[in-house]
Structure formats: C-alpha cells, structure tokens
C-alpha cells in the first residue's frame, strides 16, 4: 500500500521471536549512543596506542619492509606478544582512564535516558520481558565498548596479517591470537559495561550514572594506592582495575614472552585466574543488579 | 475463567484487589477493592475521579503491576499467566510524555513495531503508514524531541497501531490538545473503533470526549465500580431518576418581565444568554410556564426538558456512593493517595 493513501491496514504476517526483539533494542540503542561528532574525537583519543602501532606497521611495510619483521616479530616476540603489548599500552594504569571515560560517557544514558523520557512505558507495553530489555541494553553497551577494545585490535591484527602474511606453523599462533584478542576484549567489555549499565539504571540523570561508574572504576585503585603506603601486600594490587585487566589478558594470551628487546616491561605479577574470576563475577553481579532494579522499577 | 468470557466480552475482571503498602497496616492504601466487572467488545470508557484506581487497573492489565487477589481475562487470555500474549494483541497509549530519545518519529514507531515482533521491513512500512494515518506524514523524519504536545499525542497513537492490535488502551488521549487538535484526535479514535473494528478502552477526565468516542462506560470510585453500561442507557436512567430537572426555555417578548414573573411564582431558574434554564420537580411545569407567558403577553418559542449528560451520571453516582459510605476510614486513605 502506498504511504500516500491515508488508511489503516491489518497485519496478518509472521511474528518474530524473542532474540529478534532483543537484537532490535540493542541495535537501535547502539545507533543512538554511537552518534554525534564527539564520538570520533573520543574514539581516536582512546585508541591512540593501537592507531600508533597500526600506522607504524603500515609505514614500515611501505618504506622499511625488513623493519616489520625485525621490530614486531623479533623485537616484540611474535604476533601474540605484539597484540598483548598493544592491549597493555591501552589499559595500563597511566592510560586506562581513556577507555573508562569513553565507556562511561557513551553508555551512561543507556537506561537513564529511557527513564527520563518515560520510554519504559512504551517498551514494557510490548511483548517483551524486563530481562529481554536489560539484555538488549547490555548488548548495546557491549557493542559501543567494543570500539575501544576488540574492534581496533582486530583492525591491527588484520593489517598485520595482510602485510606480513601467514604461513606454516604461524597459522596456529595467529588463530589463537584472534581468539585471545576476542576473549580479552569481551572480558573487559563485559566487566566495565555491566558496571556502567547498572549505574545507568539507578537514576534519570545520565551524567550522574556516568560520574558514579567512573568513580567506581577508579576509586578502588586510589584506595589501594593509599593502603599500599602503609601495608605491603600483593593482594592490594587486585583493587587496581588496570592491573587486574592486564593480569587477565596476560593469562588469556598464554603468558607470552614480553621482553621488548630484552627488557621485561609488561609481565603481570598477579594471578590471571583470580583476575578473570573477579571480572566475570563483578560483571555478572552488576548485570543481575540491573535486571533486579528494572523489575522493581515502577512504570508510569 | 475461560467460561466467563463470551465472544462479545473483551475484559472480565473478578475480585481484583490491589493494596499499596503493607497489608493491614494503617498506612496501606486500597487502590482496588475486590473489583468485578466486564467490558463488551467496542469502545469502552473507564472513568473515575483522581485516585479511583483507573491507572492501577490499567497497569495490572498490562502486567506493570501484580494484583494481590482476584483474576482477570483480557481478550480471552489470563492476565497473570499470558501477559506476553496480551501485550502482543494490545496497543497502549500512555498518558504522560513518552518518547524514545535520539530518534525520529518513523524510527520510534518502527522500533516499537519490531519489539512487537514485526519483521524489520514490515515494521518500517507500517511505521510510515500509521504515521500517515494519524496525520504526521510531514513530520516523519523529525526528531521526536522537537514535537509539540499535539504531535506527541498523535505519535503515541501511531505507535499503538503499528502492530495492528485487537485492543487499544488510551490513557487521556486528548490531554493537552488545543480545541482543533482535540476534535481531530476524537475523530481518529472514533474511526479506529468504528471503521476498523479495533476495541477501545479509553480513560479520560474529559467526559464530552468520552461521549463522543465511546459506547460503553464503567465508572469506578474508591476502587469499586459505581456504574456500568451503555452511555445512552446511563444518561437516560439519570434523566429519569433525578428529582430536580431542567427545562430549556426560549421566549420572544419582554425577558425582564418573564423572569420577574418566574421569581414571583418562586420558580428557580438560571439565564444563559437568551436561554432560560428552569429547574423543576413538578411534571406540570410546562402548563405553569405557558400560563405565565400568556398572562405576561410573552411568546414561548422553545420549551424542552434538558437531557442528562455523562457528567451528570458521573457526578451523581460518585456522590451517591460517598453518601452511602459516609466517608469510612478506607475513603480517607484513598484521599491521601491523591
């Protein structure tokens, strides 16, 4: 029927299932959260380490082809060690505030804006459960957050493989690097994203949600550094978000040799298993708290 | 429960109770007090003063809230067990401002269509059609945040229609609209019900709008039903039952003199421009008025008893209930909830 005919048409077609509805919420929210000019600036800023490495790789391949092999495979110790080094650069204690600010700033309005605009009344009058809504919103947060984790990392890996080529025994290492990169990225995204999602659900003000999530992600590190002034213990390091992320990624990448030209910069001293367990547990707890909060939310 | 619902009934509520706060506590508020009623297929009005329990009932029907007791079926489905099925078949237009932030009108309606289970292309096509249908064709690509109140009301109506529901629940559909917008909205709602056979439950404070759009009315107060039936029957009963009736009288001649004569006879009246509204309880009033006119050399042009309107039914039934109850403790509590 032409849209220019003003009339009402009945619908007798198919009705899609639950996953389609969840995916619709996720993709629509992702488009809204990921729009605007400030995003490009933030993205470049947060991905500076990976952008630098990728550009270095491309220029080296064009002007000094021998350097690629010498620096990335010889100097850094292989594609897996190179990838781990890049992740380490992005999430080390000095630079971790960039991805944290990006993830918190872009996702703090995910549920807060819906509460502010009474969208919940529109969503919950549809045939979806509140869990479906929460999962849809969580997926959107994870998708947005992936742009400071595995999306740029994959860009680097693909560039690396295209320029360097893959042959023989290296295939297994390359496949494992891709899987490790995805696993590391997803773990970080799930951990941070779930925390931001929860704080987005507690208030109608997205700014408040953003500030609270940034505080929650930073405060433990600050407290730990203060405690460390008085007590000397390894467990205090588990309060640092940057250190547990690095420890988890280090284990996921199979504890690669990270001696950059003979110097051990990035070897983690924390237990990767404990770090992964902590990140998954905290992520699950915050996700469940978000769902619980949504079930208690009164819809006007 | 299934035996309770006949084909022509869209809603069957039995003993639904909802108490806010801790049960048996003095602070608890009884929003719905074992309410039972049925609604027929067609256009139904759900009326009541503030705090009557209308919104609570709608929230329970849409599974936003859980009832403490009772059972109910909407479109033949148990509201407590088949909430998803119900929401698949029902469109809800909330009273308050409700938008999906950051999107334009067509994207909002299309998203809500997809969440209702429509495939992506179909949802987009129907979003365009329903926006055209409600008169928002020109504004389809504008951000909904920029919409005026009237446009937002139309947008909310479009999103209720996108999944072709069997029943639409409209909460104050003419709220905040200017007179022209109100007329347009009433026409749309009437058309949806009469020409497309979609059942309606309309909750509104504007009783003339209800009279214009609905066939049946259910009036609730203090969580209980005070009147129910066809609006025409309710107003007819009201006209017959009231003790003091009104007669609309228009005259040609000396108005001052006629009014003075009415005063002398002790007949109460009110003057609206050239129409005199004479209050009477005696069925012989027309003879009395004709005699008065003859004596004062005045010609009576029209003399018709004025019919009760829905507002009269509403006001009197609620007043009757309050008088009967003599303001018990429960009523005081509900007043607090206002």
Interface residues (C-beta under 8 A of the other chain):
Chain A: X1 X3 X4 X5 X6 X7 X8 X9 X10 X11 X13 X14 X15 X16 X17 X20 X21 X24 X25 X28 X32 X35 X109 X113 X114 X116 X117 X118 X119 X121 X122 X123 X124 X125 X126 X127 X128 X129 X298 X299 X300
Chain B: X59 X62 X64 X84 X85 X87 X88 X90 X91 X92 X94 X96 X97 X98 X99 X100 X101 X102 X103 X107 X111 X112 X114 X115 X116 X117 X118 X119 X120 X122 X125 X126 X128 X129 X130 X132 X133 X137 X159 X161 X163 X164 X192 X195 X196
